[in-house]
Amino acid sequence: MQPLPPNIGRYVVEELVGVGGMGQIYKAQDPVLRRTVAIKLISTKLMSGADRADYIKRFRREAEAAARCSHPNIVAVYDFALHEEQPYLAMEFVRGRSLRQLLDDAPVMEVPDAIAIITQVLDALTAAHEQGVIHRDIKPGNIMLTTEQRVKVGDFGISTLMNVETTTVFSTIGTPSYMSPEQCRGDDVVDGRSDIFSAGATLYEMVAGERAFQGRNVTEVSHRIQNDTLPLLPAHVRNAAPRLQLVLERAMGKHPADRFDTGADMAEALRQVLGEAGPDSTRIAPEARVTTVVAPRPPREDSAGRKPHPALDPTLLKTLEEKLRSYVGPVARVLVQTGAARGRSAADLVAEVAQSVPDEADRERFLRETASLVRIRPPAPPTGGPPLSDSSGRRGTVSLPEQELERAQAVLTQFVGPIARVLVRRAAANVSSVELLWQALATHIESPAERAAFLKRRQT
């Protein structure tokens, strides 16, 4: 073991407190400000000269960004400098244990305790995202709990740099179980919704006692994150907090557009879940009740580049929320607002939130109750002829073969997701042939290229 350096920069080293793939963490004293700090010393000795210079430049930039993230739930960054040509950070020293250490000792947490921790993490994420800083590595090992049970999230903005690409990149990063699908794919750009996925994966492990996506190797885990549906929480967790599964499924959607837009949105949904979890919810830490107010943002394009619809009538949204509330509880507000913020049309919004109603009979009843809000008109006949009707002249009474409906649903699901089932059933009630069914369904696909690809599948 190498001897402790007496000093790192101006800081007086006291002890080694951690060792990672890219360096060491020391407890030290700042003799100028007379406070205890944590020093993260990064080793760049194995890098080439050009790579090292570029790395240090990027590390400095990310450290400056992390230093802007001032929040009670974020480990503060005090200083960046070089020690014997190696970069280091001076940070707030957190007295406590990591969430990873807590879970190693007791793998399952009570739902209120877990939510109390994750809502603080989400408050930290909200503050960082507002500064344009993405964490990229939210996991139990980067979440500290102080002796007063306050959450401190570390490594904001610098996680990717600390896991710099090498021939052993995955051994450096560790398990990808908390990575978002877009991170698993290696997408060049990720946004704050990637962190939300990771927070959801962490919460799942806290209450289930195991990771949501497991496998024998990195490739298998990555494949499951990108393709498998989220497993059900254990029965006792679903009984204690019936809506928690729904919140986690939204947080861990395969596409960023399917997730909560902000950490504040997810935190609000979890606080509503906590309100349903019974009297034990009083164990939530006071700081976890602080709601971060986020200025509304204009709807963004979805992952396919489709433009959002105009803003929906607030009265319609309120009515929809009230009807949905009787089926899913207080989380209805978050579901409706999140869907509307993504620029959904009224019809698509109703179809989307209907998927949150777990019982099929209840879901159909909800759709009937909301039909007057979104009256879907069938497409005009392609030839400009008279309204569609069957041989007796009755409009919309032709019963299409069930196997054709199932086939159309299977194909449409690949383009619009789970709402395909609702769209197929509605369209089938207003058309008189399979061909017209596919034409009607194509109207729900806004990308011309995707619409053409969908219709081409009709012939295969």
Backbone hydrogen bonds in HBPLUS format (Angstrom, degrees):
<---DONOR---> <-ACCEPTOR-->    atom                        ^
c    i                          cat <-CA-CA->   ^        H-A-AA   ^      H-
h    n   atom  resd res      DA  || num        DHA   H-A  angle D-A-AA Bond
n    s   type  num  typ     dist DA aas  dist angle  dist       angle   num
A0013-VAL N   A0006-PRO O   3.11 MM   7  5.53 154.4  2.18 127.6 134.3     1
A0008-ILE N   A0011-TYR O   2.97 MM   3  5.29 155.0  2.04 147.0 155.2     2
A0011-TYR N   A0008-ILE O   3.07 MM   3  5.29 149.9  2.16 130.2 126.9     3
A0012-VAL N   A0029-GLN O   2.93 MM  17  5.08 157.7  1.98 152.0 151.4     4
A0029-GLN N   A0012-VAL O   2.81 MM  17  5.08 152.6  1.88 137.9 146.1     5
A0014-GLU N   A0027-LYS O   2.79 MM  13  5.56 168.1  1.80 156.2 154.7     6
A0015-GLU N   A0027-LYS O   3.32 MM  12  5.36 158.1  2.37 137.5 140.8     7
A0027-LYS N   A0015-GLU O   2.85 MM  12  5.36 162.9  1.88 156.9 162.8     8
A0017-VAL N   A0025-ILE O   2.86 MM   8  5.68 162.3  1.89 149.6 155.0     9
A0018-GLY N   A0025-ILE O   3.26 MM   7  4.90 135.9  2.47 143.0 135.9    10
A0025-ILE N   A0018-GLY O   2.80 MM   7  4.90 157.1  1.85 146.6 143.4    11
A0020-GLY N   A0023-GLY O   2.83 MM   3  5.35 177.8  1.83 163.3 163.7    12
A0023-GLY N   A0020-GLY O   3.44 MM   3  5.35 163.3  2.47 100.1 104.7    13
A0043-SER N   A0022-MET O   2.77 MM  21  5.66 167.0  1.79 150.8 155.3    14
A0024-GLN N   A0041-LEU O   3.05 MM  17  5.44 145.1  2.17 149.9 156.5    15
A0041-LEU N   A0024-GLN O   2.88 MM  17  5.44 151.8  1.96 159.2 166.7    16
A0026-TYR N   A0039-ILE O   2.81 MM  13  5.02 157.9  1.85 143.4 150.7    17
A0039-ILE N   A0026-TYR O   2.81 MM  13  5.02 164.4  1.83 146.7 152.2    18
A0028-ALA N   A0037-VAL O   2.95 MM   9  5.36 163.6  1.98 158.6 157.9    19
A0037-VAL N   A0028-ALA O   2.86 MM   9  5.36 168.5  1.87 147.8 150.8    20
A0030-ASP N   A0035-ARG O   2.87 MM   5  5.38 164.5  1.89 158.1 163.4    21
A0034-ARG N   A0030-ASP O   2.70 MM   4  5.21 124.0  2.01 141.7 155.9    22
A0038-ALA N   A0091-MET O   2.86 MM  53  5.08 166.4  1.88 140.4 144.9    23
A0091-MET N   A0038-ALA O   2.77 MM  53  5.08 164.6  1.80 153.6 158.8    24
A0040-LYS N   A0089-LEU O   2.90 MM  49  5.14 158.6  1.95 147.5 154.3    25
A0089-LEU N   A0040-LYS O   2.95 MM  49  5.14 149.6  2.05 133.0 142.3    26
A0042-ILE N   A0087-PRO O   2.92 MM  45  5.62 169.8  1.93 168.1 171.5    27
A0047-MET N   A0044-THR O   3.10 MM   3  5.54 164.2  2.13 115.3 120.1    28
A0052-ARG N   A0048-SER O   2.79 MM   4  5.84 158.5  1.83 155.6 162.1    29
A0053-ALA N   A0049-GLY O   3.04 MM   4  6.23 160.2  2.08 147.0 151.7    30
A0054-ASP N   A0050-ALA O   3.06 MM   4  6.25 162.9  2.09 149.5 154.1    31
A0055-TYR N   A0051-ASP O   2.82 MM   4  5.97 156.2  1.88 147.2 154.6    32
A0056-ILE N   A0052-ARG O   2.92 MM   4  6.14 167.2  1.93 154.5 156.8    33
A0057-LYS N   A0053-ALA O   3.08 MM   4  6.24 156.3  2.14 142.9 149.6    34
A0058-ARG N   A0054-ASP O   2.98 MM   4  6.23 162.0  2.01 151.7 156.0    35
A0059-PHE N   A0055-TYR O   2.76 MM   4  5.95 157.9  1.81 153.5 160.9    36
A0060-ARG N   A0056-ILE O   2.92 MM   4  6.07 158.9  1.96 146.9 151.8    37
A0061-ARG N   A0057-LYS O   3.12 MM   4  6.39 158.3  2.17 143.1 149.0    38
A0062-GLU N   A0058-ARG O   2.90 MM   4  6.18 162.3  1.93 154.7 159.0    39
A0063-ALA N   A0059-PHE O   2.83 MM   4  5.98 154.1  1.89 148.4 156.3    40
A0064-GLU N   A0060-ARG O   2.92 MM   4  6.16 153.5  1.99 149.1 155.7    41
A0065-ALA N   A0061-ARG O   3.09 MM   4  6.40 151.8  2.18 142.2 149.8    42
A0066-ALA N   A0062-GLU O   2.84 MM   4  6.12 160.3  1.88 151.0 156.4    43
A0067-ALA N   A0063-ALA O   2.92 MM   4  6.10 148.4  2.02 143.5 152.0    44
A0068-ARG N   A0065-ALA O   3.03 MM   3  5.33 143.4  2.17 103.6 114.3    45
A0069-CYS N   A0066-ALA O   3.01 MM   3  5.38 152.7  2.09 109.7 118.1    46
A0070-SER N   A0068-ARG O   2.92 MM   2  5.79 124.6  2.23 112.6  96.4    47
A0074-ILE N   A0071-HIS O   3.07 MM   3  5.35 164.8  2.10 122.2 121.4    48
A0153-VAL N   A0073-ASN O   2.81 MM  80  6.09 159.6  1.85 135.7 139.2    49
A0075-VAL N   A0153-VAL O   2.92 MM  78  5.71 171.4  1.93 137.1 139.1    50
A0092-GLU N   A0076-ALA O   2.84 MM  16  5.17 156.8  1.89 153.1 155.5    51
A0078-TYR N   A0090-ALA O   2.72 MM  12  5.39 155.4  1.77 152.4 159.5    52
A0079-ASP N   A0090-ALA O   3.19 MM  11  4.92 152.7  2.27 135.1 136.5    53
A0090-ALA N   A0079-ASP O   2.96 MM  11  4.92 162.7  1.99 134.3 137.0    54
A0081-ALA N   A0088-TYR O   3.24 MM   7  5.74 158.8  2.29 150.1 155.0    55
A0088-TYR N   A0081-ALA O   2.90 MM   7  5.74 149.6  1.99 166.3 164.5    56
A0083-HIS N   A0086-GLN O   2.71 MM   3  5.08 163.1  1.74 145.2 149.0    57
A0086-GLN N   A0083-HIS O   2.93 MM   3  5.08 155.9  1.99 107.5 115.5    58
A0097-ARG N   A0145-LEU O   3.09 MM  48  5.55 142.6  2.23 152.9 154.5    59
A0145-LEU N   A0097-ARG O   2.80 MM  48  5.55 160.2  1.84 157.2 162.8    60
A0101-GLN N   A0098-SER O   3.09 MM   3  5.25 119.4  2.48  98.2 111.8    61
A0102-LEU N   A0098-SER O   3.14 MM   4  6.55 155.4  2.20 147.4 154.2    62
A0099-LEU N   A0143-ILE O   2.73 MM  44  5.59 156.2  1.78 170.8 171.5    63
A0103-LEU N   A0099-LEU O   2.90 MM   4  6.14 161.4  1.94 154.4 158.6    64
A0100-ARG N   A0140-PRO O   3.22 MM  40  4.58 134.0  2.45 107.7 100.0    65
A0104-ASP N   A0100-ARG O   2.93 MM   4  6.10 145.3  2.05 143.7 153.6    66
A0105-ASP N   A0101-GLN O   3.19 MM   4  6.44 144.2  2.33 140.6 148.7    67
A0106-ALA N   A0102-LEU O   2.88 MM   4  6.11 158.6  1.93 150.1 156.8    68
A0109-MET N   A0206-MET O   2.74 MM  97  5.55 159.2  1.78 163.4 165.8    69
A0114-ALA N   A0110-GLU O   2.96 MM   4  6.22 163.4  1.99 162.0 167.4    70
A0115-ILE N   A0111-VAL O   2.92 MM   4  6.08 167.0  1.94 160.7 163.9    71
A0116-ALA N   A0112-PRO O   2.92 MM   4  6.03 151.9  2.00 142.0 150.0    72
A0117-ILE N   A0113-ASP O   3.20 MM   4  6.49 144.9  2.33 141.8 149.7    73
A0117-ILE N   A0114-ALA O   3.17 MM   3  5.27 125.1  2.49  96.0 109.2    74
A0118-ILE N   A0114-ALA O   2.97 MM   4  6.26 171.5  1.97 157.1 158.9    75
A0119-THR N   A0115-ILE O   2.88 MM   4  5.85 162.2  1.91 152.6 156.4    76
A0120-GLN N   A0117-ILE O   3.13 MM   3  5.41 126.3  2.44 101.4 114.6    77
A0121-VAL N   A0117-ILE O   3.09 MM   4  6.49 151.0  2.18 144.9 153.7    78
A0122-LEU N   A0118-ILE O   2.80 MM   4  6.08 157.3  1.85 152.7 158.5    79
A0123-ASP N   A0119-THR O   2.93 MM   4  6.15 144.8  2.06 137.3 146.6    80
A0124-ALA N   A0120-GLN O   3.02 MM   4  6.32 152.7  2.10 144.6 151.5    81
A0125-LEU N   A0121-VAL O   2.88 MM   4  6.25 154.6  1.95 148.3 156.0    82
A0126-THR N   A0122-LEU O   2.87 MM   4  6.06 160.2  1.91 148.7 153.6    83
A0127-ALA N   A0123-ASP O   3.16 MM   4  6.40 162.7  2.19 146.0 149.6    84
A0128-ALA N   A0124-ALA O   3.00 MM   4  6.26 161.4  2.04 151.8 157.1    85
A0129-HIS N   A0125-LEU O   2.79 MM   4  5.91 169.4  1.80 159.7 162.7    86
A0130-GLU N   A0126-THR O   3.07 MM   4  6.22 149.1  2.17 144.5 152.2    87
A0131-GLN N   A0128-ALA O   2.88 MM   3  5.16 139.8  2.04 104.0 116.4    88
A0133-VAL N   A0128-ALA O   3.02 MM   5  5.20 165.6  2.04 140.7 136.4    89
A0132-GLY N   A0129-HIS O   2.89 MM   3  4.80 158.6  1.93 103.3 109.3    90
A0142-ASN N   A0139-LYS O   3.00 MM   3  5.62 154.3  2.06 121.6 128.7    91
A0143-ILE N   A0140-PRO O   3.23 MM   3  5.27 166.7  2.25 109.9 111.9    92
A0154-GLY N   A0142-ASN O   3.05 MM  12  5.45 168.1  2.07 154.5 158.4    93
A0144-MET N   A0152-LYS O   2.82 MM   8  4.97 171.1  1.83 152.3 152.0    94
A0152-LYS N   A0144-MET O   2.80 MM   8  4.97 153.7  1.87 145.2 146.9    95
A0146-THR N   A0150-ARG O   2.91 MM   4  5.28 167.6  1.93 149.7 152.3    96
A0149-GLN N   A0146-THR O   2.89 MM   3  4.99 159.4  1.93 112.2 114.8    97
A0162-MET N   A0158-ILE O   2.93 MM   4  6.15 150.3  2.02 152.5 161.1    98
A0163-ASN N   A0159-SER O   3.12 MM   4  6.35 123.9  2.45 138.0 152.1    99
A0163-ASN N   A0160-THR O   3.13 MM   3  5.09 140.8  2.29  94.9 106.4   100
A0171-SER N   A0168-THR O   3.13 MM   3  5.35 120.7  2.49 102.4 117.3   101
A0172-THR N   A0168-THR O   3.01 MM   4  6.28 139.8  2.18 150.3 162.5   102
A0172-THR N   A0169-VAL O   3.13 MM   3  5.09 127.4  2.42  92.4 106.5   103
A0173-ILE N   A0169-VAL O   2.90 MM   4  6.21 160.9  1.94 151.8 156.8   104
A0174-GLY N   A0170-PHE O   2.76 MM   4  5.63 152.3  1.84 140.3 148.5   105
A0179-MET N   A0176-PRO O   2.96 MM   3  5.25 164.5  1.98 118.5 123.6   106
A0183-GLN N   A0180-SER O   3.05 MM   3  5.19 124.8  2.36 101.0 115.2   107
A0184-CYS N   A0180-SER O   2.99 MM   4  6.35 157.2  2.04 154.3 161.2   108
A0185-ARG N   A0181-PRO O   2.97 MM   4  6.24 144.0  2.10 144.7 154.4   109
A0187-ASP N   A0182-GLU O   3.01 MM   5  5.51 165.0  2.03 168.8 165.5   110
A0186-GLY N   A0183-GLN O   2.98 MM   3  4.99 140.3  2.14  97.3 109.5   111
A0194-SER N   A0191-ASP O   2.96 MM   3  5.83 162.2  1.99 126.1 131.2   112
A0195-ASP N   A0192-GLY O   3.05 MM   3  5.29 122.0  2.40 101.3 114.6   113
A0196-ILE N   A0192-GLY O   3.19 MM   4  6.61 145.9  2.31 141.5 151.4   114
A0197-PHE N   A0193-ARG O   3.14 MM   4  6.38 151.4  2.22 137.5 143.3   115
A0198-SER N   A0194-SER O   3.17 MM   4  6.51 159.6  2.22 145.9 150.9   116
A0199-ALA N   A0195-ASP O   2.86 MM   4  6.17 149.9  1.95 148.2 156.8   117
A0200-GLY N   A0196-ILE O   2.95 MM   4  6.21 154.5  2.02 147.6 154.3   118
A0201-ALA N   A0197-PHE O   2.91 MM   4  6.27 154.9  1.97 151.4 158.7   119
A0202-THR N   A0198-SER O   2.96 MM   4  6.18 150.4  2.05 143.4 151.3   120
A0203-LEU N   A0199-ALA O   2.94 MM   4  6.19 160.3  1.98 148.9 153.9   121
A0204-TYR N   A0200-GLY O   2.89 MM   4  6.11 159.3  1.93 151.2 157.0   122
A0205-GLU N   A0201-ALA O   3.21 MM   4  6.45 162.9  2.25 142.9 146.3   123
A0206-MET N   A0202-THR O   3.05 MM   4  6.32 152.5  2.13 146.3 154.4   124
A0207-VAL N   A0203-LEU O   3.16 MM   4  6.46 153.3  2.24 156.5 160.8   125
A0208-ALA N   A0204-TYR O   2.84 MM   4  5.81 151.5  1.93 155.0 164.2   126
A0209-GLY N   A0205-GLU O   2.89 MM   4  5.20 147.7  1.99 134.2 139.7   127
A0221-VAL N   A0217-ASN O   3.10 MM   4  6.37 165.1  2.12 156.6 160.7   128
A0222-SER N   A0218-VAL O   2.90 MM   4  6.04 167.5  1.91 155.5 159.3   129
A0223-HIS N   A0219-THR O   2.95 MM   4  6.11 157.6  2.00 146.2 152.3   130
A0224-ARG N   A0220-GLU O   3.07 MM   4  6.28 158.4  2.12 147.2 152.4   131
A0225-ILE N   A0221-VAL O   2.96 MM   4  6.26 156.9  2.02 153.2 159.6   132
A0226-GLN N   A0222-SER O   3.15 MM   4  6.36 154.9  2.21 147.4 153.4   133
A0227-ASN N   A0223-HIS O   3.00 MM   4  6.08 136.0  2.19 144.2 156.3   134
A0228-ASP N   A0224-ARG O   2.83 MM   4  4.86 151.4  1.91 127.0 136.5   135
A0237-VAL N   A0234-PRO O   2.99 MM   3  5.43 130.2  2.25 109.0 122.1   136
A0238-ARG N   A0234-PRO O   3.08 MM   4  6.46 160.7  2.12 155.8 161.7   137
A0239-ASN N   A0235-ALA O   2.90 MM   4  6.12 150.2  1.99 150.4 158.8   138
A0240-ALA N   A0236-HIS O   3.09 MM   4  6.17 147.2  2.20 131.9 140.3   139
A0241-ALA N   A0237-VAL O   2.88 MM   4  6.05 154.4  1.95 153.2 159.9   140
A0244-LEU N   A0241-ALA O   3.08 MM   3  5.57 165.8  2.10 121.2 125.7   141
A0247-VAL N   A0243-ARG O   3.21 MM   4  6.57 157.5  2.26 151.3 156.8   142
A0248-LEU N   A0244-LEU O   2.97 MM   4  6.23 162.4  2.00 156.1 160.7   143
A0249-GLU N   A0245-GLN O   2.91 MM   4  6.14 155.2  1.97 149.4 156.3   144
A0250-ARG N   A0246-LEU O   3.12 MM   4  6.38 151.5  2.21 144.9 151.9   145
A0251-ALA N   A0247-VAL O   2.92 MM   4  6.16 163.9  1.95 150.9 155.8   146
A0252-MET N   A0248-LEU O   2.89 MM   4  5.96 145.9  2.01 147.1 155.5   147
A0253-GLY N   A0250-ARG O   3.36 MM   3  5.28 151.1  2.45 114.6 109.5   148
A0258-ASP N   A0255-HIS O   2.87 MM   3  5.44 153.9  1.93 120.9 129.1   149
A0259-ARG N   A0256-PRO O   3.10 MM   3  5.49 161.7  2.14 113.2 118.9   150
A0266-MET N   A0262-THR O   3.33 MM   4  6.73 160.1  2.37 147.6 151.6   151
A0267-ALA N   A0263-GLY O   2.89 MM   4  6.07 161.0  1.92 151.6 157.6   152
A0268-GLU N   A0264-ALA O   2.97 MM   4  6.11 155.6  2.03 144.6 150.6   153
A0269-ALA N   A0265-ASP O   3.10 MM   4  6.38 156.6  2.15 145.1 151.1   154
A0270-LEU N   A0266-MET O   2.94 MM   4  6.23 155.9  2.00 151.2 157.8   155
A0271-ARG N   A0267-ALA O   2.91 MM   4  6.17 150.0  2.00 147.4 155.7   156
A0272-GLN N   A0268-GLU O   3.08 MM   4  6.35 144.0  2.21 142.6 151.9   157
A0273-VAL N   A0269-ALA O   3.00 MM   4  6.34 150.5  2.08 142.9 151.3   158
A0274-LEU N   A0270-LEU O   2.83 MM   4  6.10 154.7  1.89 146.8 153.9   159
A0275-GLY N   A0271-ARG O   3.06 MM   4  6.28 140.4  2.22 133.9 143.5   160
A0275-GLY N   A0272-GLN O   3.13 MM   3  5.02 121.9  2.48  91.1 105.6   161
A0276-GLU N   A0273-VAL O   2.94 MM   3  5.24 141.6  2.09 104.5 116.0   162
A0277-ALA N   A0274-LEU O   3.08 MM   3  5.00 153.0  2.16  99.8 108.3   163
A0281-SER N   A0278-GLY O   3.12 MM   3  6.03 168.0  2.14 125.2 129.0   164
A0282-THR N   A0279-PRO O   3.19 MM   3  6.13 169.6  2.21 125.3 126.5   165
A0283-ARG N   A0280-ASP O   3.04 MM   3  6.02 163.0  2.07 128.6 130.4   166
A0284-ILE N   A0281-SER O   3.24 MM   3  5.97 167.8  2.25 121.3 122.5   167
A0288-ALA N   A0285-ALA O   2.96 MM   3  5.44 143.3  2.10 113.2 124.0   168
A0289-ARG N   A0286-PRO O   3.05 MM   3  5.59 164.0  2.07 116.2 121.4   169
A0290-VAL N   A0287-GLU O   3.39 MM   3  5.67 167.1  2.41 106.9 110.6   170
A0305-GLY N   A0302-ASP O   2.88 MM   3  5.34 164.7  1.90 120.9 124.3   171
A0309-HIS N   A0343-GLY O   2.70 MM  34  4.83 175.6  1.71 132.7 132.5   172
A0316-LEU N   A0313-ASP O   2.96 MM   3  5.26 119.2  2.34 105.9 120.6   173
A0317-LEU N   A0313-ASP O   3.09 MM   4  6.49 158.8  2.13 154.8 161.1   174
A0318-LYS N   A0314-PRO O   2.90 MM   4  6.11 156.4  1.96 147.4 153.7   175
A0319-THR N   A0315-THR O   2.96 MM   4  6.17 161.7  1.99 149.3 154.0   176
A0320-LEU N   A0316-LEU O   2.88 MM   4  6.07 162.7  1.91 152.2 157.3   177
A0321-GLU N   A0317-LEU O   2.88 MM   4  6.04 157.6  1.93 146.7 153.0   178
A0322-GLU N   A0318-LYS O   3.00 MM   4  6.25 158.2  2.05 148.7 153.9   179
A0323-LYS N   A0319-THR O   3.04 MM   4  6.31 158.8  2.08 151.2 156.5   180
A0324-LEU N   A0320-LEU O   2.93 MM   4  6.10 160.7  1.96 151.5 157.2   181
A0325-ARG N   A0321-GLU O   2.88 MM   4  5.94 146.5  1.99 146.3 155.4   182
A0327-TYR N   A0324-LEU O   2.91 MM   3  5.44 154.9  1.97 115.4 123.6   183
A0328-VAL N   A0324-LEU O   3.05 MM   4  6.32 156.7  2.11 157.2 164.6   184
A0329-GLY N   A0325-ARG O   2.82 MM   4  4.52 146.1  1.93 126.8 130.9   185
A0332-ALA N   A0329-GLY O   3.05 MM   3  6.05 165.7  2.08 130.1 133.4   186
A0333-ARG N   A0330-PRO O   3.28 MM   3  6.26 155.3  2.34 126.7 127.8   187
A0335-LEU N   A0331-VAL O   3.10 MM   4  6.40 164.7  2.12 157.6 162.0   188
A0336-VAL N   A0332-ALA O   2.98 MM   4  6.12 168.4  2.00 156.4 158.5   189
A0337-GLN N   A0333-ARG O   3.00 MM   4  6.09 168.2  2.02 149.8 153.7   190
A0338-THR N   A0334-VAL O   2.85 MM   4  5.81 161.1  1.89 148.9 154.6   191
A0339-GLY N   A0335-LEU O   3.09 MM   4  6.14 163.7  2.12 142.7 147.5   192
A0340-ALA N   A0336-VAL O   2.93 MM   4  6.06 162.3  1.97 150.4 155.8   193
A0341-ALA N   A0337-GLN O   2.90 MM   4  6.00 149.8  2.00 142.3 150.6   194
A0342-ARG N   A0339-GLY O   3.20 MM   3  5.36 140.7  2.36  98.7 109.5   195
A0343-GLY N   A0340-ALA O   2.97 MM   3  5.37 158.8  2.01 113.2 117.1   196
A0349-LEU N   A0345-SER O   2.82 MM   4  5.95 156.3  1.88 153.4 160.7   197
A0350-VAL N   A0346-ALA O   3.02 MM   4  6.21 164.5  2.04 150.9 154.2   198
A0351-ALA N   A0347-ALA O   3.03 MM   4  6.24 164.8  2.05 148.8 153.4   199
A0352-GLU N   A0348-ASP O   2.82 MM   4  5.95 148.7  1.92 143.2 152.1   200
A0353-VAL N   A0349-LEU O   2.95 MM   4  6.20 174.7  1.95 160.3 159.8   201
A0354-ALA N   A0350-VAL O   2.99 MM   4  6.00 141.9  2.14 143.9 154.3   202
A0355-GLN N   A0352-GLU O   3.10 MM   3  5.65 147.0  2.21 110.2 118.6   203
A0356-SER N   A0353-VAL O   3.01 MM   3  5.49 160.0  2.05 112.4 118.8   204
A0357-VAL N   A0354-ALA O   3.08 MM   3  5.61 165.4  2.10 115.6 120.3   205
A0363-ARG N   A0359-ASP O   2.85 MM   4  6.09 149.7  1.94 149.1 158.9   206
A0364-GLU N   A0360-GLU O   2.98 MM   4  6.27 158.0  2.03 151.6 155.8   207
A0365-ARG N   A0361-ALA O   3.01 MM   4  6.26 154.2  2.08 144.7 152.2   208
A0366-PHE N   A0362-ASP O   2.83 MM   4  6.08 156.5  1.89 149.9 156.2   209
A0367-LEU N   A0363-ARG O   2.98 MM   4  6.27 156.8  2.03 148.3 154.3   210
A0368-ARG N   A0364-GLU O   3.01 MM   4  6.31 150.4  2.10 144.5 152.2   211
A0369-GLU N   A0365-ARG O   2.94 MM   4  6.22 156.5  2.00 149.3 156.1   212
A0370-THR N   A0366-PHE O   3.02 MM   4  6.26 138.2  2.20 144.7 155.7   213
A0371-ALA N   A0368-ARG O   3.32 MM   3  5.16 159.5  2.36  98.5 104.6   214
A0373-LEU N   A0370-THR O   2.92 MM   3  5.38 148.9  2.02 112.6 122.3   215
A0374-VAL N   A0371-ALA O   3.25 MM   3  5.65 144.6  2.38 107.7 116.1   216
A0384-GLY N   A0381-PRO O   3.03 MM   3  5.31 163.9  2.06 115.6 120.6   217
A0390-ASP N   A0394-ARG O   3.18 MM   4  5.67 159.4  2.22 133.0 136.8   218
A0393-GLY N   A0390-ASP O   2.91 MM   3  5.24 161.3  1.94 114.9 120.4   219
A0404-GLU N   A0401-PRO O   3.03 MM   3  5.36 129.9  2.29 104.2 117.1   220
A0405-LEU N   A0401-PRO O   3.16 MM   4  6.59 151.3  2.24 148.8 157.2   221
A0406-GLU N   A0402-GLU O   2.93 MM   4  6.23 159.3  1.97 153.5 158.8   222
A0407-ARG N   A0403-GLN O   3.03 MM   4  6.14 150.8  2.11 135.7 143.7   223
A0408-ALA N   A0404-GLU O   2.95 MM   4  6.13 164.1  1.97 147.9 152.1   224
A0409-GLN N   A0405-LEU O   2.91 MM   4  6.07 156.6  1.96 146.4 153.5   225
A0410-ALA N   A0406-GLU O   2.93 MM   4  6.13 156.9  1.99 145.4 151.2   226
A0411-VAL N   A0407-ARG O   3.10 MM   4  6.39 158.8  2.15 151.1 155.8   227
A0412-LEU N   A0408-ALA O   2.89 MM   4  6.03 168.1  1.90 153.2 157.2   228
A0413-THR N   A0409-GLN O   2.93 MM   4  5.98 151.7  2.01 148.7 155.3   229
A0414-GLN N   A0411-VAL O   3.11 MM   3  5.59 140.0  2.28 108.9 118.7   230
A0415-PHE N   A0412-LEU O   2.85 MM   3  5.33 152.0  1.93 114.1 123.1   231
A0416-VAL N   A0412-LEU O   2.99 MM   4  6.23 156.7  2.04 159.8 167.4   232
A0417-GLY N   A0413-THR O   2.91 MM   4  4.45 144.5  2.04 119.6 125.4   233
A0420-ALA N   A0417-GLY O   3.08 MM   3  6.10 162.1  2.11 131.2 134.4   234
A0423-LEU N   A0419-ILE O   3.10 MM   4  6.40 166.6  2.12 158.1 162.0   235
A0424-VAL N   A0420-ALA O   2.89 MM   4  6.04 159.3  1.93 157.4 161.9   236
A0425-ARG N   A0421-ARG O   3.17 MM   4  6.37 168.1  2.18 150.8 153.5   237
A0426-ARG N   A0422-VAL O   3.04 MM   4  6.23 160.0  2.08 151.6 157.3   238
A0427-ALA N   A0423-LEU O   2.95 MM   4  6.05 165.7  1.97 147.2 151.8   239
A0428-ALA N   A0424-VAL O   2.91 MM   4  6.00 157.0  1.96 151.2 157.5   240
A0429-ALA N   A0426-ARG O   3.18 MM   3  5.47 140.0  2.35 102.9 113.5   241
A0430-ASN N   A0427-ALA O   2.93 MM   3  5.38 162.5  1.97 115.9 121.4   242
A0437-LEU N   A0433-SER O   3.00 MM   4  6.25 141.1  2.16 138.9 150.5   243
A0438-TRP N   A0434-VAL O   3.07 MM   4  6.45 158.8  2.12 155.7 158.0   244
A0439-GLN N   A0435-GLU O   3.10 MM   4  6.44 152.3  2.18 143.7 152.0   245
A0440-ALA N   A0436-LEU O   2.87 MM   4  6.05 156.4  1.92 146.3 152.3   246
A0441-LEU N   A0437-LEU O   2.91 MM   4  6.21 159.8  1.95 153.1 158.8   247
A0442-ALA N   A0438-TRP O   2.96 MM   4  6.08 146.0  2.08 141.5 150.3   248
A0443-THR N   A0440-ALA O   3.19 MM   3  5.58 147.3  2.30 104.9 113.8   249
A0444-HIS N   A0441-LEU O   3.06 MM   3  5.74 164.0  2.08 119.1 124.1   250
A0445-ILE N   A0442-ALA O   3.06 MM   3  5.43 166.2  2.08 115.1 118.4   251
A0451-ARG N   A0447-SER O   2.81 MM   4  6.01 155.1  1.88 155.5 163.8   252
A0452-ALA N   A0448-PRO O   2.93 MM   4  6.12 157.7  1.98 147.3 152.4   253
A0453-ALA N   A0449-ALA O   2.98 MM   4  6.23 153.6  2.06 142.9 150.7   254
A0454-PHE N   A0450-GLU O   2.87 MM   4  6.10 150.5  1.96 145.8 153.7   255
A0455-LEU N   A0451-ARG O   3.04 MM   4  6.34 165.6  2.07 151.9 154.5   256
A0456-LYS N   A0452-ALA O   2.95 MM   4  6.11 144.9  2.08 142.7 152.7   257
A0457-ARG N   A0453-ALA O   3.26 MM   4  6.50 140.0  2.43 137.5 146.1   258
A0457-ARG N   A0454-PHE O   3.07 MM   3  5.33 130.3  2.33 100.4 113.1   259
A0458-ARG N   A0455-LEU O   3.07 MM   3  5.29 147.2  2.18 101.6 111.4   260
A0459-GLN N   A0456-LYS O   3.09 MM   3  5.73 150.5  2.18 114.6 121.3   261
A0460-THR N   A0457-ARG O   3.23 MM   3  5.16 150.8  2.32  99.1 107.5   262
